[in-house]
Amino acid sequence: MSKIKSAFAMTATAAVLAAGALTTASTPAEAASGGRACLFLDKEGAPFAGRTYGHVAWAIRDPKNTNHWIWGATENAEGDSYTAPGKDNGSWIKRGTWDDLRKSIKRDGRHRKGYYDAYQCINTAGGDLKAAQRTFNNMKNNGYQILHNNCLTKAIAIFRKYSPALSSSRLPDGNSTPPRNYFKTTLDTARGWEKARTY
């Protein structure tokens, strides 16, 4: 994102990049039944003016088949602060097992080794994969805007369509919040989210 404009930097400068506690617990994320949503953090994503603001990917589990996940991200293909609707905003989606997911977003040929650093998950009573996929398709085609329509806000929109239980108390709004801050501070105080695990 070498061409990110200063709008994001000015908004984010006041935010504290707190180092959230991480745990390396070995319980697999797919162990429980029912729905599950996970947010993955690349803490070195979105570098600008000597700082990094972070990047996130999302994943949701099929509540009817706990071995089936879909996951994706928006990676700002143009590398600018704005992408017009209809243009490529770098959104992608994949499906498979939890192991497939881990391999897919660990390194896919475009990113540094160990691209994502940590993940945080929440269990849900159920989940609507079709609604989430429809939302992804809308998000894929609605452009990109650094403060209000980015990797984080798109992930939140997908999560909320997947499970209406992920309301603002469990999944706070991400507008104008650097993804790194949201992951390390906002989710720590949101209801129901597990402690972050190193990736």
N, CA and C atoms as a LAMMPS dump frame, in Angstrom:
ITEM: TIMESTEP
0
ITEM: NUMBER OF ATOMS
597
ITEM: BOX BOUNDS ff ff ff
-5.0000000000000000e+02 5.0000000000000000e+02
-5.0000000000000000e+02 5.0000000000000000e+02
-5.0000000000000000e+02 5.0000000000000000e+02
ITEM: ATOMS id mol type element x y z
1 1 1 N 0.83 -1.183 0
2 1 2 C 0 0 0
3 1 3 C 0.873 1.244 0
4 2 1 N 1.767 1.334 -0.951
5 2 2 C 2.751 2.393 -0.937
6 2 3 C 2.148 3.756 -1.181
7 3 1 N 0.928 3.815 -1.742
8 3 2 C 0.347 5.112 -2.069
9 3 3 C -0.78 5.521 -1.134
10 4 1 N -0.86 4.941 0.044
11 4 2 C -1.936 5.278 0.982
12 4 3 C -1.842 6.75 1.354
13 5 1 N -2.94 7.421 1.287
14 5 2 C -2.96 8.852 1.563
15 5 3 C -2.943 9.131 3.064
16 6 1 N -2.715 10.383 3.406
17 6 2 C -2.532 10.748 4.805
18 6 3 C -3.812 10.717 5.618
19 7 1 N -4.969 10.573 4.986
20 7 2 C -6.226 10.552 5.746
21 7 3 C -6.215 9.466 6.794
22 8 1 N -5.781 8.287 6.419
23 8 2 C -5.752 7.18 7.369
24 8 3 C -4.716 7.436 8.449
25 9 1 N -3.569 7.97 8.048
26 9 2 C -2.501 8.218 9.009
27 9 3 C -2.937 9.227 10.059
28 10 1 N -3.639 10.289 9.641
29 10 2 C -4.07 11.3 10.601
30 10 3 C -5.08 10.725 11.577
31 11 1 N -5.992 9.907 11.084
32 11 2 C -6.989 9.295 11.952
33 11 3 C -6.349 8.314 12.908
34 12 1 N -5.37 7.575 12.415
35 12 2 C -4.779 6.505 13.211
36 12 3 C -3.697 6.978 14.159
37 13 1 N -3.136 8.164 13.928
38 13 2 C -2.007 8.601 14.736
39 13 3 C -2.348 8.642 16.208
40 14 1 N -3.587 9.032 16.519
41 14 2 C -3.971 9.153 17.92
42 14 3 C -4.233 7.816 18.589
43 15 1 N -4.376 6.78 17.81
44 15 2 C -4.698 5.459 18.371
45 15 3 C -3.475 4.826 19.003
46 16 1 N -3.678 4.141 20.086
47 16 2 C -2.582 3.465 20.774
48 16 3 C -2.479 2.048 20.265
49 17 1 N -1.294 1.668 19.8
50 17 2 C -1.096 0.315 19.294
51 17 3 C -0.707 -0.582 20.449
52 18 1 N -1.69 -0.902 21.279
53 18 2 C -1.423 -1.721 22.458
54 18 3 C -1.056 -3.131 22.045
55 19 1 N -0.145 -3.724 22.744
56 19 2 C 0.279 -5.097 22.442
57 19 3 C -0.612 -6.057 23.199
58 20 1 N -1.638 -6.563 22.54
59 20 2 C -2.568 -7.484 23.184
60 20 3 C -1.907 -8.8 23.514
61 21 1 N -2.322 -9.388 24.62
62 21 2 C -1.739 -10.661 25.042
63 21 3 C -2.135 -11.762 24.079
64 22 1 N -1.181 -12.594 23.715
65 22 2 C -1.42 -13.719 22.828
66 22 3 C -1.186 -14.999 23.582
67 23 1 N -1.95 -16.017 23.223
68 23 2 C -1.741 -17.319 23.827
69 23 3 C -1.461 -18.334 22.743
70 24 1 N -0.651 -19.298 23.03
71 24 2 C -0.328 -20.326 22.046
72 24 3 C -1.034 -21.629 22.389
73 25 1 N -2.226 -21.525 22.96
74 25 2 C -2.995 -22.712 23.322
75 25 3 C -3.155 -23.611 22.109
76 26 1 N -3.126 -24.906 22.339
77 26 2 C -3.09 -25.844 21.227
78 26 3 C -4.462 -26.359 20.816
79 27 1 N -5.537 -25.923 21.484
80 27 2 C -6.87 -26.391 21.117
81 27 3 C -7.184 -25.96 19.696
82 28 1 N -7.514 -26.888 18.797
83 28 2 C -7.781 -26.503 17.417
84 28 3 C -9.027 -25.648 17.31
85 29 1 N -8.994 -24.676 16.421
86 29 2 C -10.106 -23.739 16.281
87 29 3 C -11.364 -24.416 15.784
88 30 1 N -11.237 -25.584 15.172
89 30 2 C -12.411 -26.24 14.611
90 30 3 C -13.005 -27.29 15.531
91 31 1 N -12.528 -27.398 16.769
92 31 2 C -12.906 -28.501 17.649
93 31 3 C -14.385 -28.489 18.032
94 32 1 N -14.946 -27.337 18.377
95 32 2 C -16.325 -27.273 18.841
96 32 3 C -17.292 -27.373 17.665
97 33 1 N -18.557 -27.699 17.98
98 33 2 C -19.568 -27.752 16.925
99 33 3 C -20.255 -26.399 16.819
100 34 1 N -21.07 -26.227 15.768
101 34 2 C -21.776 -24.979 15.581
102 34 3 C -20.988 -24.011 14.724
103 35 1 N -21.446 -22.755 14.716
104 35 2 C -20.783 -21.734 13.928
105 35 3 C -19.534 -21.203 14.611
106 36 1 N -18.664 -20.602 13.83
107 36 2 C -17.431 -20.027 14.364
108 36 3 C -16.91 -18.996 13.368
109 37 1 N -16.472 -17.869 13.895
110 37 2 C -15.891 -16.811 13.07
111 37 3 C -14.516 -16.464 13.619
112 38 1 N -13.555 -16.261 12.729
113 38 2 C -12.185 -15.94 13.137
114 38 3 C -11.665 -14.76 12.33
115 39 1 N -10.912 -13.906 12.998
116 39 2 C -10.259 -12.768 12.363
117 39 3 C -8.752 -12.972 12.479
118 40 1 N -8.047 -12.82 11.364
119 40 2 C -6.6 -13.025 11.307
120 40 3 C -5.906 -11.682 11.127
121 41 1 N -4.815 -11.469 11.846
122 41 2 C -4.092 -10.197 11.802
123 41 3 C -2.724 -10.342 11.159
124 42 1 N -2.444 -9.463 10.208
125 42 2 C -1.085 -9.226 9.72
126 42 3 C -0.668 -7.887 10.314
127 43 1 N 0.104 -7.922 11.377
128 43 2 C 0.436 -6.683 12.086
129 43 3 C 1.346 -5.765 11.279
130 44 1 N 2.006 -6.285 10.253
131 44 2 C 2.897 -5.468 9.436
132 44 3 C 2.212 -4.938 8.181
133 45 1 N 0.923 -5.198 8.041
134 45 2 C 0.198 -4.73 6.87
135 45 3 C -0.036 -3.232 6.894
136 46 1 N -0.329 -2.672 5.739
137 46 2 C -0.637 -1.25 5.559
138 46 3 C 0.447 -0.338 6.113
139 47 1 N 1.686 -0.462 5.632
140 47 2 C 2.737 0.447 6.09
141 47 3 C 2.559 1.836 5.48
142 48 1 N 2.76 2.86 6.303
143 48 2 C 2.676 4.236 5.81
144 48 3 C 3.445 5.151 6.742
145 49 1 N 4.315 5.965 6.179
146 49 2 C 5.062 6.982 6.926
147 49 3 C 5.754 6.398 8.153
148 50 1 N 6.361 5.238 7.977
149 50 2 C 7.131 4.645 9.064
150 50 3 C 6.321 3.879 10.091
151 51 1 N 5.018 3.758 9.875
152 51 2 C 4.169 3.003 10.806
153 51 3 C 3.427 1.917 10.043
154 52 1 N 2.934 0.933 10.78
155 52 2 C 2.102 -0.094 10.16
156 52 3 C 0.744 -0.1 10.849
157 53 1 N -0.304 -0.155 10.047
158 53 2 C -1.663 -0.06 10.573
159 53 3 C -2.393 -1.398 10.591
160 54 1 N -1.784 -2.412 10
161 54 2 C -2.343 -3.753 10.072
162 54 3 C -3.313 -4.088 8.953
163 55 1 N -3.474 -5.378 8.753
164 55 2 C -4.377 -5.922 7.737
165 55 3 C -5.03 -7.165 8.334
166 56 1 N -6.283 -7.422 7.976
167 56 2 C -6.977 -8.598 8.503
168 56 3 C -7.593 -9.433 7.388
169 57 1 N -7.732 -10.724 7.679
170 57 2 C -8.498 -11.664 6.863
171 57 3 C -9.581 -12.25 7.758
172 58 1 N -10.588 -12.842 7.158
173 58 2 C -11.715 -13.39 7.914
174 58 3 C -11.907 -14.866 7.557
175 59 1 N -12.552 -15.597 8.46
176 59 2 C -12.895 -17.002 8.207
177 59 3 C -14.165 -17.341 8.971
178 60 1 N -15.028 -18.153 8.354
179 60 2 C -16.249 -18.617 9.016
180 60 3 C -16.431 -20.105 8.75
181 61 1 N -17.023 -20.776 9.732
182 61 2 C -17.197 -22.224 9.645
183 61 3 C -18.649 -22.587 9.343
184 62 1 N -18.814 -23.638 8.568
185 62 2 C -20.138 -24.175 8.265
186 62 3 C -20.677 -24.864 9.517
187 63 1 N -21.774 -24.37 10.11
188 63 2 C -22.285 -24.994 11.331
189 63 3 C -22.83 -26.405 11.106
190 64 1 N -23.093 -26.761 9.851
191 64 2 C -23.6 -28.099 9.545
192 64 3 C -22.486 -29.079 9.184
193 65 1 N -21.285 -28.561 9.004
194 65 2 C -20.129 -29.394 8.661
195 65 3 C -18.889 -28.71 9.222
196 66 1 N -18.494 -29.089 10.423
197 66 2 C -17.429 -28.366 11.119
198 66 3 C -16.059 -28.537 10.472
199 67 1 N -15.969 -29.356 9.442
200 67 2 C -14.71 -29.503 8.717
201 67 3 C -14.661 -28.61 7.476
202 68 1 N -15.719 -27.798 7.288
203 68 2 C -15.796 -26.936 6.103
204 68 3 C -15.772 -25.468 6.512
205 69 1 N -14.84 -24.731 5.955
206 69 2 C -14.68 -23.303 6.216
207 69 3 C -14.691 -22.541 4.899
208 70 1 N -15.07 -21.251 4.969
209 70 2 C -14.766 -20.326 3.883
210 70 3 C -14.012 -19.157 4.495
211 71 1 N -13.113 -18.571 3.727
212 71 2 C -12.277 -17.496 4.257
213 71 3 C -11.841 -16.576 3.125
214 72 1 N -11.412 -15.39 3.485
215 72 2 C -10.98 -14.444 2.467
216 72 3 C -10.478 -13.15 3.069
217 73 1 N -10.243 -12.185 2.194
218 73 2 C -9.744 -10.875 2.617
219 73 3 C -9.907 -9.897 1.462
220 74 1 N -9.724 -8.637 1.762
221 74 2 C -9.631 -7.58 0.753
222 74 3 C -8.254 -6.962 0.898
223 75 1 N -7.475 -6.977 -0.171
224 75 2 C -6.066 -6.598 -0.066
225 75 3 C -5.7 -5.331 -0.827
226 76 1 N -6.694 -4.515 -1.168
227 76 2 C -6.438 -3.21 -1.779
228 76 3 C -5.503 -3.332 -2.977
229 77 1 N -6.011 -3.929 -4.043
230 77 2 C -5.183 -4.247 -5.212
231 77 3 C -4.498 -3.032 -5.822
232 78 1 N -5.15 -1.873 -5.775
233 78 2 C -4.554 -0.679 -6.372
234 78 3 C -3.532 -0.021 -5.455
235 79 1 N -3.508 -0.402 -4.193
236 79 2 C -2.547 0.165 -3.259
237 79 3 C -2.768 1.632 -2.957
238 80 1 N -3.975 2.112 -3.149
239 80 2 C -4.284 3.518 -2.927
240 80 3 C -5.327 3.638 -1.825
241 81 1 N -5.669 4.868 -1.478
242 81 2 C -6.65 5.062 -0.411
243 81 3 C -8.084 4.899 -0.905
244 82 1 N -8.273 4.839 -2.223
245 82 2 C -9.624 4.728 -2.774
246 82 3 C -9.599 3.896 -4.052
247 83 1 N -10.56 2.986 -4.154
248 83 2 C -10.796 2.225 -5.377
249 83 3 C -12.27 2.367 -5.725
250 84 1 N -12.562 2.779 -6.921
251 84 2 C -13.952 2.991 -7.334
252 84 3 C -14.713 1.671 -7.38
253 85 1 N -16.013 1.691 -7.061
254 85 2 C -16.829 0.482 -7.186
255 85 3 C -16.711 -0.106 -8.589
256 86 1 N -16.654 -1.432 -8.648
257 86 2 C -16.519 -2.123 -9.919
258 86 3 C -15.088 -2.428 -10.304
259 87 1 N -14.128 -1.719 -9.72
260 87 2 C -12.718 -2.001 -9.987
261 87 3 C -12.198 -3.044 -9.001
262 88 1 N -11.063 -3.633 -9.335
263 88 2 C -10.482 -4.688 -8.504
264 88 3 C -9.978 -4.118 -7.181
265 89 1 N -10.589 -4.55 -6.075
266 89 2 C -10.136 -4.105 -4.759
267 89 3 C -9.314 -5.181 -4.047
268 90 1 N -8.972 -6.232 -4.766
269 90 2 C -8.122 -7.272 -4.184
270 90 3 C -8.851 -8.256 -3.297
271 91 1 N -10.173 -8.332 -3.416
272 91 2 C -10.933 -9.288 -2.591
273 91 3 C -10.802 -10.697 -3.152
274 92 1 N -10.688 -11.665 -2.26
275 92 2 C -10.614 -13.071 -2.666
276 92 3 C -11.325 -13.928 -1.627
277 93 1 N -11.711 -15.126 -2.04
278 93 2 C -12.402 -16.06 -1.15
279 93 3 C -11.963 -17.48 -1.499
280 94 1 N -11.852 -18.323 -0.481
281 94 2 C -11.49 -19.728 -0.672
282 94 3 C -12.347 -20.578 0.254
283 95 1 N -12.292 -21.89 0.039
284 95 2 C -13.041 -22.809 0.892
285 95 3 C -12.238 -24.075 1.088
286 96 1 N -12.517 -24.772 2.192
287 96 2 C -11.828 -26.024 2.467
288 96 3 C -11.837 -26.328 3.951
289 97 1 N -10.896 -27.144 4.387
290 97 2 C -10.788 -27.512 5.797
291 97 3 C -10.008 -26.446 6.561
292 98 1 N -9.987 -26.592 7.889
293 98 2 C -9.185 -25.689 8.711
294 98 3 C -7.711 -25.783 8.323
295 99 1 N -7.228 -26.974 8.046
296 99 2 C -5.831 -27.129 7.623
297 99 3 C -5.581 -26.435 6.285
298 100 1 N -6.542 -26.541 5.365
299 100 2 C -6.418 -25.832 4.086
300 100 3 C -6.324 -24.327 4.318
301 101 1 N -7.184 -23.849 5.208
302 101 2 C -7.191 -22.428 5.537
303 101 3 C -5.827 -21.998 6.07
304 102 1 N -5.31 -22.753 7.029
305 102 2 C -4.028 -22.401 7.652
306 102 3 C -2.907 -22.344 6.612
307 103 1 N -2.893 -23.307 5.716
308 103 2 C -1.849 -23.314 4.682
309 103 3 C -2.047 -22.167 3.699
310 104 1 N -3.302 -21.905 3.38
311 104 2 C -3.618 -20.894 2.378
312 104 3 C -3.188 -19.499 2.804
313 105 1 N -3.484 -19.119 4.03
314 105 2 C -3.168 -17.75 4.421
315 105 3 C -1.873 -17.642 5.212
316 106 1 N -1.174 -18.758 5.37
317 106 2 C 0.163 -18.688 5.969
318 106 3 C 1.138 -18.114 4.946
319 107 1 N 1.092 -18.652 3.737
320 107 2 C 1.936 -18.142 2.666
321 107 3 C 1.333 -18.582 1.34
322 108 1 N 1.062 -17.642 0.449
323 108 2 C 0.427 -18.011 -0.813
324 108 3 C 1.227 -17.57 -2.029
325 109 1 N 2.5 -17.267 -1.85
326 109 2 C 3.341 -16.876 -2.969
327 109 3 C 3.436 -15.379 -3.174
328 110 1 N 2.457 -14.624 -2.636
329 110 2 C 2.498 -13.167 -2.794
330 110 3 C 2.983 -12.468 -1.535
331 111 1 N 2.958 -13.163 -0.429
332 111 2 C 3.218 -12.519 0.85
333 111 3 C 4.447 -13.092 1.536
334 112 1 N 4.939 -12.342 2.501
335 112 2 C 6.095 -12.796 3.268
336 112 3 C 5.745 -14.065 4.036
337 113 1 N 6.763 -14.819 4.398
338 113 2 C 6.555 -16.022 5.202
339 113 3 C 5.927 -15.613 6.532
340 114 1 N 4.95 -16.397 6.971
341 114 2 C 4.28 -16.052 8.221
342 114 3 C 3.471 -14.777 8.105
343 115 1 N 2.8 -14.603 6.955
344 115 2 C 2.075 -13.367 6.65
345 115 3 C 1.143 -12.937 7.773
346 116 1 N 0.335 -13.851 8.274
347 116 2 C -0.544 -13.521 9.394
348 116 3 C 0.118 -13.936 10.699
349 117 1 N -0.022 -13.088 11.705
350 117 2 C 0.693 -13.264 12.967
351 117 3 C -0.159 -13.894 14.058
352 118 1 N -1.46 -13.653 14.033
353 118 2 C -2.329 -14.109 15.119
354 118 3 C -3.764 -14.182 14.622
355 119 1 N -4.597 -14.906 15.376
356 119 2 C -6.016 -14.946 15.05
357 119 3 C -6.829 -15.003 16.333
358 120 1 N -8.064 -14.537 16.222
359 120 2 C -9.007 -14.527 17.327
360 120 3 C -10.335 -15.063 16.815
361 121 1 N -11.012 -15.88 17.629
362 121 2 C -12.253 -16.52 17.178
363 121 3 C -13.38 -16.341 18.192
364 122 1 N -14.586 -16.513 17.698
365 122 2 C -15.781 -16.505 18.538
366 122 3 C -16.716 -17.605 18.032
367 123 1 N -17.344 -18.325 18.953
368 123 2 C -18.324 -19.346 18.588
369 123 3 C -19.704 -18.719 18.458
370 124 1 N -20.501 -19.25 17.54
371 124 2 C -21.879 -18.803 17.372
372 124 3 C -22.79 -20.025 17.354
373 125 1 N -24.041 -19.822 17.71
374 125 2 C -24.98 -20.948 17.747
375 125 3 C -25.204 -21.527 16.362
376 126 1 N -25.12 -20.702 15.35
377 126 2 C -25.3 -21.141 13.972
378 126 3 C -24.576 -20.187 13.053
379 127 1 N -24.889 -20.27 11.778
380 127 2 C -24.251 -19.383 10.822
381 127 3 C -24.818 -19.609 9.435
382 128 1 N -24.938 -18.544 8.673
383 128 2 C -25.513 -18.597 7.336
384 128 3 C -24.412 -18.342 6.31
385 129 1 N -23.838 -19.423 5.777
386 129 2 C -22.747 -19.285 4.81
387 129 3 C -23.2 -18.577 3.538
388 130 1 N -24.418 -18.852 3.089
389 130 2 C -24.892 -18.241 1.845
390 130 3 C -25.027 -16.731 1.993
391 131 1 N -25.554 -16.29 3.131
392 131 2 C -25.673 -14.851 3.366
393 131 3 C -24.295 -14.205 3.423
394 132 1 N -23.353 -14.886 4.052
395 132 2 C -21.984 -14.368 4.132
396 132 3 C -21.353 -14.28 2.748
397 133 1 N -21.583 -15.292 1.92
398 133 2 C -21.015 -15.289 0.569
399 133 3 C -21.64 -14.208 -0.302
400 134 1 N -22.943 -13.978 -0.149
401 134 2 C -23.59 -12.881 -0.887
402 134 3 C -22.982 -11.546 -0.478
403 135 1 N -22.747 -11.392 0.819
404 135 2 C -22.149 -10.153 1.308
405 135 3 C -20.738 -9.994 0.767
406 136 1 N -19.973 -11.09 0.742
407 136 2 C -18.635 -11.022 0.151
408 136 3 C -18.71 -10.534 -1.293
409 137 1 N -19.639 -11.085 -2.078
410 137 2 C -19.758 -10.68 -3.481
411 137 3 C -20.079 -9.196 -3.608
412 138 1 N -20.944 -8.685 -2.717
413 138 2 C -21.231 -7.251 -2.713
414 138 3 C -19.988 -6.451 -2.347
415 139 1 N -19.266 -6.918 -1.335
416 139 2 C -18.062 -6.228 -0.881
417 139 3 C -16.966 -6.252 -1.955
418 140 1 N -16.913 -7.335 -2.706
419 140 2 C -15.911 -7.463 -3.77
420 140 3 C -16.118 -6.41 -4.847
421 141 1 N -17.374 -6.029 -5.054
422 141 2 C -17.699 -5.113 -6.149
423 141 3 C -17.958 -3.677 -5.712
424 142 1 N -17.85 -3.396 -4.411
425 142 2 C -18.213 -2.041 -3.967
426 142 3 C -17.004 -1.15 -3.694
427 143 1 N -15.854 -1.495 -4.271
428 143 2 C -14.695 -0.625 -4.176
429 143 3 C -13.939 -0.738 -2.867
430 144 1 N -13.222 0.316 -2.555
431 144 2 C -12.358 0.349 -1.364
432 144 3 C -12.197 1.805 -0.948
433 145 1 N -12.228 2.031 0.361
434 145 2 C -11.972 3.364 0.91
435 145 3 C -11.246 3.152 2.228
436 146 1 N -10.117 3.792 2.402
437 146 2 C -9.174 3.456 3.466
438 146 3 C -9.761 3.526 4.872
439 147 1 N -10.727 4.415 5.114
440 147 2 C -11.254 4.573 6.47
441 147 3 C -12.545 3.799 6.721
442 148 1 N -13.403 3.687 5.707
443 148 2 C -14.759 3.191 5.954
444 148 3 C -15.178 1.99 5.103
445 149 1 N -14.322 1.519 4.226
446 149 2 C -14.689 0.397 3.352
447 149 3 C -13.412 -0.372 3.018
448 150 1 N -12.857 -1.019 4.026
449 150 2 C -11.529 -1.627 3.91
450 150 3 C -11.566 -3.099 4.329
451 151 1 N -10.41 -3.697 4.497
452 151 2 C -10.352 -5.121 4.865
453 151 3 C -11.112 -5.41 6.155
454 152 1 N -11.052 -4.501 7.116
455 152 2 C -11.715 -4.706 8.403
456 152 3 C -13.222 -4.52 8.302
457 153 1 N -13.666 -3.412 7.73
458 153 2 C -15.109 -3.156 7.671
459 153 3 C -15.822 -4.198 6.807
460 154 1 N -15.159 -4.682 5.773
461 154 2 C -15.748 -5.727 4.945
462 154 3 C -15.851 -7.043 5.722
463 155 1 N -14.81 -7.376 6.487
464 155 2 C -14.85 -8.588 7.315
465 155 3 C -15.992 -8.515 8.325
466 156 1 N -16.163 -7.363 8.952
467 156 2 C -17.236 -7.186 9.93
468 156 3 C -18.601 -7.362 9.262
469 157 1 N -18.782 -6.79 8.08
470 157 2 C -20.055 -6.932 7.358
471 157 3 C -20.346 -8.4 7.045
472 158 1 N -19.33 -9.136 6.646
473 158 2 C -19.497 -10.563 6.349
474 158 3 C -19.853 -11.334 7.616
475 159 1 N -19.156 -11.052 8.717
476 159 2 C -19.448 -11.714 9.993
477 159 3 C -20.886 -11.456 10.425
478 160 1 N -21.352 -10.224 10.301
479 160 2 C -22.699 -9.882 10.773
480 160 3 C -23.787 -10.545 9.94
481 161 1 N -23.553 -10.734 8.657
482 161 2 C -24.52 -11.464 7.834
483 161 3 C -24.465 -12.956 8.13
484 162 1 N -23.301 -13.443 8.461
485 162 2 C -23.132 -14.854 8.826
486 162 3 C -23.916 -15.167 10.089
487 163 1 N -23.828 -14.283 11.09
488 163 2 C -24.539 -14.501 12.349
489 163 3 C -25.038 -13.178 12.914
490 164 1 N -26.353 -12.941 12.898
491 164 2 C -26.898 -11.722 13.487
492 164 3 C -26.564 -11.577 14.974
493 165 1 N -26.168 -12.68 15.631
494 165 2 C -25.761 -12.591 17.039
495 165 3 C -24.49 -11.766 17.205
496 166 1 N -23.759 -11.572 16.113
497 166 2 C -22.54 -10.761 16.18
498 166 3 C -22.914 -9.286 16.042
499 167 1 N -23.616 -8.814 17.069
500 167 2 C -24.06 -7.426 17.119
501 167 3 C -22.913 -6.543 17.599
502 168 1 N -23.192 -5.276 17.835
503 168 2 C -22.122 -4.337 18.182
504 168 3 C -21.418 -4.675 19.491
505 169 1 N -22.093 -5.35 20.427
506 169 2 C -21.418 -5.697 21.683
507 169 3 C -20.412 -6.826 21.487
508 170 1 N -20.676 -7.692 20.527
509 170 2 C -19.758 -8.797 20.235
510 170 3 C -18.827 -8.479 19.064
511 171 1 N -19.241 -7.552 18.228
512 171 2 C -18.458 -7.199 17.047
513 171 3 C -18.599 -5.698 16.8
514 172 1 N -17.828 -4.903 17.527
515 172 2 C -17.946 -3.447 17.414
516 172 3 C -17.639 -2.941 16.005
517 173 1 N -18.143 -1.766 15.712
518 173 2 C -17.907 -1.109 14.439
519 173 3 C -16.407 -0.879 14.23
520 174 1 N -15.95 -0.981 12.99
521 174 2 C -14.527 -0.805 12.705
522 174 3 C -14.202 0.435 11.901
523 175 1 N -15.171 1.324 11.703
524 175 2 C -14.919 2.531 10.923
525 175 3 C -13.816 3.378 11.531
526 176 1 N -12.918 3.848 10.692
527 176 2 C -11.816 4.741 11.08
528 176 3 C -10.885 4.137 12.121
529 177 1 N -10.913 2.823 12.269
530 177 2 C -10.047 2.145 13.238
531 177 3 C -9.011 1.32 12.49
532 178 1 N -7.724 1.549 12.741
533 178 2 C -6.711 0.712 12.096
534 178 3 C -6.936 -0.758 12.452
535 179 1 N -6.864 -1.663 11.486
536 179 2 C -7.088 -3.082 11.778
537 179 3 C -6.228 -3.614 12.921
538 180 1 N -4.999 -3.16 13.011
539 180 2 C -4.114 -3.622 14.087
540 180 3 C -4.667 -3.236 15.455
541 181 1 N -5.164 -2.019 15.578
542 181 2 C -5.75 -1.571 16.842
543 181 3 C -7.028 -2.334 17.165
544 182 1 N -7.858 -2.538 16.15
545 182 2 C -9.117 -3.249 16.356
546 182 3 C -8.847 -4.642 16.886
547 183 1 N -7.926 -5.338 16.269
548 183 2 C -7.611 -6.702 16.678
549 183 3 C -7.032 -6.731 18.084
550 184 1 N -6.12 -5.834 18.393
551 184 2 C -5.382 -5.917 19.652
552 184 3 C -6.076 -5.24 20.824
553 185 1 N -7.006 -4.353 20.565
554 185 2 C -7.665 -3.661 21.677
555 185 3 C -9.181 -3.844 21.667
556 186 1 N -9.831 -3.579 20.536
557 186 2 C -11.291 -3.625 20.483
558 186 3 C -11.832 -5.022 20.759
559 187 1 N -11.271 -6.04 20.115
560 187 2 C -11.782 -7.399 20.324
561 187 3 C -11.492 -7.915 21.724
562 188 1 N -10.477 -7.372 22.381
563 188 2 C -10.174 -7.806 23.748
564 188 3 C -11.29 -7.45 24.721
565 189 1 N -12.056 -6.416 24.42
566 189 2 C -13.14 -6.003 25.313
567 189 3 C -14.518 -6.393 24.771
568 190 1 N -14.564 -6.943 23.565
569 190 2 C -15.844 -7.372 22.995
570 190 3 C -16.274 -8.695 23.62
571 191 1 N -17.576 -8.887 23.774
572 191 2 C -18.107 -10.087 24.425
573 191 3 C -17.892 -11.332 23.575
574 192 1 N -17.421 -12.405 24.209
575 192 2 C -17.406 -13.718 23.584
576 192 3 C -16.167 -14.106 22.805
577 193 1 N -15.293 -13.159 22.503
578 193 2 C -14.108 -13.486 21.712
579 193 3 C -13.045 -14.152 22.572
580 194 1 N -12.451 -15.192 22.03
581 194 2 C -11.358 -15.871 22.725
582 194 3 C -10.098 -15.013 22.671
583 195 1 N -9.166 -15.308 23.548
584 195 2 C -7.879 -14.625 23.499
585 195 3 C -7.185 -14.956 22.183
586 196 1 N -6.407 -14.012 21.698
587 196 2 C -5.699 -14.217 20.437
588 196 3 C -4.676 -15.333 20.561
589 197 1 N -4.513 -16.055 19.475
590 197 2 C -3.514 -17.127 19.4
591 197 3 C -2.475 -16.739 18.354
592 198 1 N -1.232 -17.072 18.619
593 198 2 C -0.212 -16.838 17.605
594 198 3 C -0.462 -17.77 16.437
595 199 1 N -0.088 -17.322 15.27
596 199 2 C -0.414 -18.072 14.064
597 199 3 C 0.812 -18.804 13.544
